[in-house]
Amino acid sequence: MTPLGTAVTAGTERAWIEFRRGFTNATDLGFYVVMSVVVFAILWFNRDTVVQVPGYELPSATYALPSFVGGLIAFLSVLGVAYALAMEREDGTLLRAKSLPHGMTGYVVGQVLRTTLETIAGLTLALVPAMLFIDGILVDGVGGLVWLPAILVLGLLATLPIGVVIGAVVRSVRQVNTWGSLPLFALIWASGIFVPTIALPQWARVVGQLFPVYWLGLGTRAVLLPDEAAALEIGGSWRPGWTVAVLVAWAVAGVLVAVPILKRMAARESGSAIAERRERALQRTY
């Protein structure tokens, strides 16, 4: 096997080991359990309210569930990569990967695959129980069965590079909250994940459409909601062509931006840089 193939295989094996270890760790598993309970509780308490569509009443929980799919993909993919990258830069894992032949390639493969596995597992734990009591969720025919995984894959490809960029530019794990979590929550709100897009202020609609989270949520709603629900969207349409185009554009742009930033960040890594970060951490502690 070539050195590149060995690096990719090592990255794949590392992703599976870390994924399996995470779901046998009480702390990590507890996070997914709490997230599942929160999602279920929100949908449960809104089970009797409705969203008014012209000539149609759509249960609020039915409308919210597909949006939550898009929101959770963005949340888990962006922050999963950002936190992992920031932590492993601090503890020297990234420096060790850099020292190996094609080590950064294997490292990126491992991070992307691990985050993808964790995102799929998190979605399953959070949303499958909720779907058992929510009516009106449907996948329309063979086209829907193809469209839904395509949107989910495009959503992951469009959002993962954002997490890479955040993890590469922050100086510590703590800064991921400042430059990752808070802006992401604001963006999720502006993307119509929690309320119908047409109920948002005009400026929020404009901002939301600039980022992939909105289009990811729109794509999942287009597959899982009845056609009448399109009246709640901007322009009264699901805009499938725009959805695919924007997500593909974000995926391509993300790779073009994230790869050079990650390489530049890795090039600056050294033993002295790690020692300096540890010294700063000790000073904050004491």
N, C-alpha and C positions, 0 to 999 in steps of 0.2 A: 504494500500500500504506500502511496506517495505521502510526503510530509503533510501536504494540504489535506488529504483524505484522513490521515491520522488525527489531525487537529479537529476536523469536523466531527469525526466519530467520538473523540474525547469530549467535545462540547455537547454532543447529543447525550452521551452517557451521563455527563455531569448534570444536565438538565433533568433527566429522569430521576437520578438519585436525589437531587435537591427537592424536586416536586414530591417524591414519595416521602422524604423525610419531613417536609413541611406539613403533610397531612397525617403524620403520626406524632407531630409536636403539639402539645396541648395549647400553647400560646397561639401558634399560627392557625390551628384548627378553630380555636375559640373566636378568632377574628371573623372567619367565614360563617360561623354559627351566629354570632351577633349580627353580622350583616344580613343574613337570611331572615332572622327574627325581625329586624327593622323593616325590611322590604315587605315581609308578610304582614306586619302590623299596619303599615301605611295602607296597603291594599285592603286589608280586612276592615279597617275603620271607615274606608270610603266605599264599601261595597254597596251601600244603599243610596248613594248620591249619583247624580247623572250629569253628563255634559250635554248641553242642548245643541243639537245640529238641526238645521232647517228641515223640518218634516221627520225628524228622527231623534230618539233619545239614546245616548250611548252611556252605559255605566262608567263612572269615573275610574274604577279599578281596571276595567277593560281597556280604556284609553291609556292608562298609566303604565300597564305592564310592558307593552312593546317599547315605550320610551325608556323604561328602566333598563331594558336589555341594552340599548345604545349607551345609556349613561354608565352602566356598570362596566361595559367593555372599555370605555374611555378611562374610567377611574382606575380599574385594575391594571390595564396595560400601561398607562402613562406612569402612575405612581409605582407600580411594581418594578419597572425598569429603573426609574429614577432613584428609588431608595436603594436597590441592589447595587447600582453602579457607584453611588456615593459611599455606601458602606464598604464595598470591596476596594475602593481606591484608598480609603483610610486604613484598612487592615493589611494592605499589601498584596491582596489577591491579584489585583490588576497588574502590579509590577511583576509578579511571578509569571503571569500569562504572557506578558510582553517579552520576557526573556526566552520563551520557547519558540521554535520554528512555527510560523503561522499561528502563534499563540493567540493573537488578537482575533483572528478569524474564528478559531474555536471558541473563544470567550464570547463573542457576539452571537454565534450560533446557539450556544448554551443559554445565554440570557433571553434571547428571543423565544426559543422553544420552551424554556421554563415558564416564562410569563404567559405564553399562549396556553400551556397546560393549566396553569393556575387560573387564568381567566375563564376557560371553559368549565373547570370544576366549580369555580365561584358562581358562575351563572347557573349551573345545574342545581347547586345547593340552594341558591336564593330564589330561583324562579319556578322550578318544577313543582314544589309544594303549592306555590301560589296559583299555578295554572289549574290545579285540581278543583278549585272552587270558583274560578272566574269563567263566566260564559262569554261567548262572542269572539274568542280568540280562534283564529283559523288560518290555515295555510291553504291557499286556493290552488288546488290541482298540482300537476307536475311542475308547472312554471314557478309556483310558490316554493316548492321543495328545492328547486335549483336556486331561486333568487335569494332565499333566506341565508343559506350558508355563504353564498357569494358576497352578500352585504356584510356578514360578520367577518369574513376574511379580509375584505377591503377595509373595513373599519379598523381591524387590528393593524394592518399594514400602514394605515394612515395615522394611527395614534402612537404606535410603538416608537417611531423616531422622535416624537416630541419628548417622550420619557428619556430617551438616550441623550438628547440635547440638554434637558434639565439636569440629569445626573452628571453630565460632563462639565457643566459650567458652574454649578454650585460648589462652594468651598468646603461644605460639611453636610452631614446628614440632616442637621437641624434646619439648614436653609432650604431643604426640599419642601418643608411645610410652607415657607414664605413664598418661594418661587414656583412651587408645584401645586400643593393642596389648595390653598386659598384661591389662586387664579382659576384652577380647574373647577372648583365648586361654582364660582361666579359664571364661568363659561357654560357649565351644565345648565344652570338656571336660564341663561340667555338663549339656550338652544331649544327651549320648549320641552325639556324633559319632565318638569314638574307640573307645568300648566300648558294648555294649548297655545301654540305660537301666536295666534291672532289676538290672544289676551295680553301679550307682552307689549311694553312700550315700543314705539317705532325704532328708537335707537338700539334697543336690545335685539330686535329682529335683524337689523342691519349687521350688528356685531356678530350675532350668532351664525349668520350665513357665511361669514368669512372663515369659519373653522370647521373641522371635520365632524365634531360632535353633533352639530345640528343635522348634518346630512346622514350620519349614522342612525340617529333617532328617527329621521324621516323615512329612511329605507326600511327599518324594522316595522314602523307603523304601517307602511304601504303593504307589507306582506301579511301582517297579522290582524289588521283591522278591516272592517267592511268598507266598501267603496264610498259609502255616504260620509265616512269620517274625513274624507279629503277636504270637505268644506271647512274644516278647522285649520287647514294649512294655508300658508301664504299663497295667494293666487288660486286657492281652491283646488289644487292639484298635487299629486304625489311627486311629480317631476322626476321620474326614474332616470331619464337621460342625464339630467344635471347631477343627480345623486351619484351615479357612477363616475361621471367626469370629474367632479370635485374630489371624491375620495381617491381616485387614481392620481389626480394631480398632487394631492397632499402626500400620498405614498411616495411618488417619484421625488417631489421636492424634499420630503423628509430624509430620504436616503442620501440625496445630493448634499444636504446640509449636515446631517448627523455624522456621516462617515468622516469627512475632514475634521470636524470638531472632535470626534472621538480619537482620531489619530493624533491630533495636536495635543489633546489632553494626555494621552498615553506617552507621547514623546517627552513630556515634562515630568513624568513620574520617575522618582529616584528614591534611594534609601534615605537621603537627607530630607527630601520633601515629606516622606512618611513620618520621619522622626520629628520634624517641625510641627506637623499636624497633631501628633500625639502629645507634644509638649503643650500646645495650645489647649488641647482637651483637658490635660491635667490641671492647667491653670484655671480653667472654667470650673473644674470640679472642686478645687481647693481654694 
